[in-house]
Amino acid sequence: MTFSLSRRSFNKAALAGLAATTVAGPLGGIARAAETKLTFQSIWINDPEFSGYFIAMDKGYYAEEGLALDYLPGGPDVIPQASLLTGKADIALTSMIETATAITEKGANFKIVGVQFQKSPDSIISLEATGIKAIKDLAGKTVACPPLNLGPFKVLLEVNGLTEEQVKIVPYTFDPTPLASGQVDAVVDFMTSLPFIIEQTSGKKASYILFSEAGMSFGQDLVTVSEDTLKSRRKDIVGFLRASRKGWVEDFKEPGKYAKEYEETWYKGNGYTPEAAQFHAKIQMPLMEHPKGVFSMDDAWIDGNIASLAKVGIKVSRDIFDPSLLAEI
């Protein structure tokens, strides 16, 4: 896997610019005469994080809703918020801090209508041998952190009784070698693949602490639209949510099944080994599940995200979230 690139490595100042050109996924993007085209911008390169959408396309769930989904994969040069701002996409998966910043600083008229990950996969990842089991255990340790996560990470330390002076923070280039070799004690990254990659390549077991379980409660892969699109295409957005949820329900029946099936189609060339894809598909499930179904946004979840945004200096009102469409699925 290539670790020099990440969705978390782009400069949020680029929100004012245009998204880079992307191409449709390997199996989607052609509208049928009886269907309405809906353009969907993903947040990262094709991997198990997006299996539910691929399944929904392949099994015709979007077509059942009268939709022809034009799927745009993400990547290191793609900013989903910019795709919405420029009209390139009707609907996109976005991150909480970047979305809230676009709304509060750029005046973006965005609405969050669902959330894929109830808990973000953002984590503190370390080797089990270091004995890091809680944030307080980072005192005196060296942690590699990407620039975009630096603010939340410092707040996470403060929430857990540490000052940033008690932890040596160094840049993170999304290369697992420094962690595996002991050059750093921990890294800030998604836990959906790195712990497995570390063990697979070095034979050393890794553990992780989720931000969301240590005082920074953020969702991830927010289903985001513009207010104008919401007003003019509400039925289509509800249809998208319904079809996508069906895709995830199918994926959850046998975690990892589609990770294997998509090895030579949707996932081809993404750098994952088949075993890493299986790990990813299974470990992400508990972060996505909700008693009322994938994409649910209950009051406690909304309040937790607003509170976490306030901790990093971003004040938003509840009306950036619109959970009303979920009741129509």
Helices and strands as residue ranges (DSSP letters): G 7-9, G 12-16, E 36-41, G 48-50, H 51-58, H 61-64, E 67-72, H 80-85, E 91-95, H 96-106, E 110-117, E 122-127, G 128-130, G 135-138, E 142-145, G 147-149, H 150-159, G 164-166, E 168-171, H 177-181, E 186-190, H 194-202, E 206-210, G 211-213, E 220-226, H 227-232, H 234-253, H 257-261, H 274-283, H 285-288, H 299-311, G 318-320, G 323-328
